[in-house]
Amino acid sequence: MAEILGLVIHLARAEARKAHVAKLRAALPVPSEILPAVDGQSADPGEMARYDPRLGRRPRYPFPLNPTEIAVTLSHRRAWARIIEAGALAGLVVEDDVVFDPERIGPALDLARAHLTEEVLIRLPDKDRERPGQVIGERAGLRLIAPRETGLGMQAQIVGRGAAA
């Protein structure tokens, strides 16, 4: 059982990203595997329709989702299921187009590990835009914050097993 399992969500038809995926996996400081992404272009329309936000879900989503957006959501749900299946304490879930700063990913993971629980959800945003509501921890010039407002983008995140469930 890995403490943190790396999962790179990769869309199989994105052939041009294969070399980047290999580099990304090599750069991750945790054991990792490729997780096949749900393809919005070839997914079962009935399955996709189950996630139409107009079906009365709460909280109400403010606009319709396109098939790609639904597929991304289902891909992340697949990652959460894999974290649970693997028995990992948490998963480092990254999309196949993420570029990490090799000088920062190790310290960022060290900071996250210091606060790691089964219930954790830590976004590793590609842009530093959030205003901290509370600083939870600091290390090597990095801050782990509870933002005042959660930013968009889930390109990279650490998801605890309980949060995944």
C-alpha positions as CSV (number, residue, x, y, z in Angstrom):
1,M,0.0,0.0,0.0
2,A,1.4,3.4,-1.0
3,E,1.0,6.3,1.4
4,I,0.3,8.5,-1.7
5,L,-0.4,6.9,-5.1
6,G,0.3,9.0,-8.2
7,L,-2.5,8.9,-10.8
8,V,-1.9,10.5,-14.2
9,I,-5.3,10.9,-16.0
10,H,-4.5,10.3,-19.7
11,L,-6.8,10.4,-22.7
12,A,-5.7,7.5,-24.9
13,R,-6.4,9.3,-28.2
14,A,-4.1,12.2,-27.0
15,E,-1.1,10.6,-28.7
16,A,0.9,13.8,-28.7
17,R,0.9,13.8,-24.9
18,K,2.4,10.3,-24.4
19,A,6.0,11.5,-24.1
20,H,4.9,14.2,-21.6
21,V,3.1,11.6,-19.6
22,A,6.2,9.5,-19.3
23,K,8.2,12.6,-18.2
24,L,5.5,13.6,-15.7
25,R,5.4,10.1,-14.2
26,A,9.2,10.1,-13.9
27,A,9.1,13.5,-12.2
28,L,6.5,12.5,-9.6
29,P,8.1,11.7,-6.2
30,V,5.6,9.0,-5.5
31,P,4.8,5.7,-7.2
32,S,2.4,6.4,-10.1
33,E,0.3,4.8,-12.8
34,I,-1.6,6.0,-15.8
35,L,-5.4,6.1,-15.4
36,P,-7.4,6.0,-18.6
37,A,-9.5,9.1,-18.9
38,V,-13.2,9.0,-19.9
39,D,-13.4,10.2,-23.5
40,G,-16.3,12.6,-23.9
41,Q,-16.3,12.0,-27.7
42,S,-16.9,8.2,-27.4
43,A,-18.6,7.8,-24.0
44,D,-22.0,6.2,-23.7
45,P,-24.6,9.1,-24.2
46,G,-26.9,7.5,-21.6
47,E,-24.1,7.4,-19.0
48,M,-23.2,11.0,-19.8
49,A,-26.9,12.1,-19.6
50,R,-27.0,10.9,-15.9
51,Y,-24.7,13.9,-15.1
52,D,-26.8,16.6,-16.7
53,P,-27.0,19.4,-14.1
54,R,-30.6,20.1,-15.0
55,L,-31.7,16.9,-13.3
56,G,-32.4,18.6,-10.1
57,R,-29.1,17.9,-8.3
58,R,-28.2,20.0,-5.3
59,P,-26.4,22.4,-5.1
60,R,-27.7,23.5,-8.5
61,Y,-25.0,23.9,-11.1
62,P,-25.3,27.3,-12.8
63,F,-24.9,26.2,-16.4
64,P,-25.1,23.1,-18.6
65,L,-22.0,21.0,-19.0
66,N,-20.6,19.9,-22.3
67,P,-19.5,16.3,-22.9
68,T,-15.8,17.1,-22.3
69,E,-16.6,18.7,-18.9
70,I,-18.7,15.7,-17.9
71,A,-15.9,13.3,-19.0
72,V,-13.3,15.2,-17.0
73,T,-15.6,14.9,-13.9
74,L,-16.0,11.2,-14.5
75,S,-12.3,10.7,-15.0
76,H,-11.7,12.3,-11.6
77,R,-14.3,10.0,-10.1
78,R,-12.5,7.1,-11.6
79,A,-9.3,8.4,-9.9
80,W,-11.1,8.6,-6.6
81,A,-12.3,5.0,-7.0
82,R,-8.7,3.9,-7.7
83,I,-7.4,5.5,-4.6
84,I,-9.9,3.5,-2.5
85,E,-9.2,0.3,-4.5
86,A,-5.5,0.6,-4.0
87,G,-5.8,1.2,-0.3
88,A,-3.7,4.3,-0.5
89,L,-4.0,6.9,2.2
90,A,-4.3,9.5,-0.6
91,G,-3.8,10.0,-4.3
92,L,-1.9,12.6,-6.2
93,V,-4.2,13.0,-9.1
94,V,-2.8,14.9,-12.1
95,E,-4.1,15.6,-15.6
96,D,-1.8,14.6,-18.5
97,D,-1.1,18.2,-19.5
98,V,0.3,19.3,-16.1
99,V,3.8,20.8,-15.9
100,F,5.3,20.7,-12.5
101,D,8.2,22.9,-11.4
102,P,10.8,20.1,-10.5
103,E,12.2,22.4,-7.7
104,R,8.8,22.7,-6.1
105,I,6.9,19.4,-6.4
106,G,9.0,17.6,-3.8
107,P,8.7,20.4,-1.1
108,A,5.0,20.8,-2.0
109,L,4.5,17.1,-1.3
110,D,6.5,17.2,1.9
111,L,4.3,20.1,3.1
112,A,1.1,18.1,2.1
113,R,2.4,15.0,3.9
114,A,2.8,17.0,7.1
115,H,-1.0,17.6,7.0
116,L,-2.1,14.4,5.3
117,T,-5.3,12.8,6.6
118,E,-7.9,10.5,4.9
119,E,-10.2,13.5,4.6
120,V,-7.8,15.9,2.9
121,L,-8.3,17.6,-0.5
122,I,-5.3,19.8,-1.4
123,R,-5.3,21.6,-4.8
124,L,-2.0,22.2,-6.4
125,P,-3.1,25.1,-8.6
126,D,-1.2,26.0,-11.8
127,K,-1.5,29.7,-10.9
128,D,-1.1,31.3,-7.6
129,R,-4.4,33.3,-7.5
130,E,-6.1,32.3,-4.2
131,R,-6.2,34.7,-1.3
132,P,-5.6,32.7,1.9
133,G,-8.4,32.6,4.5
134,Q,-6.1,30.7,6.8
135,V,-2.5,29.6,6.4
136,I,-2.3,26.0,7.6
137,G,1.4,25.4,7.1
138,E,4.5,26.7,5.4
139,R,7.7,25.0,4.2
140,A,10.5,25.9,1.7
141,G,8.7,29.1,0.7
142,L,5.4,27.3,0.0
143,R,2.1,27.8,1.8
144,L,-0.7,25.4,2.4
145,I,-3.8,27.5,2.7
146,A,-7.5,27.3,3.2
147,P,-8.6,29.8,0.5
148,R,-11.3,32.4,1.1
149,E,-12.9,31.2,-2.2
150,T,-12.0,27.9,-3.9
151,G,-10.4,28.5,-7.3
152,L,-11.2,26.9,-10.5
153,G,-9.0,24.2,-12.0
154,M,-8.3,20.7,-10.7
155,Q,-5.2,19.9,-12.8
156,A,-3.4,18.5,-9.8
157,Q,-4.7,17.6,-6.4
158,I,-4.1,15.4,-3.4
159,V,-7.2,13.5,-2.4
160,G,-7.4,11.6,0.8
161,R,-9.1,8.1,0.8
162,G,-12.0,9.4,2.9
163,A,-12.5,12.4,0.7
164,A,-12.4,10.1,-2.4
165,A,-15.1,7.9,-0.9
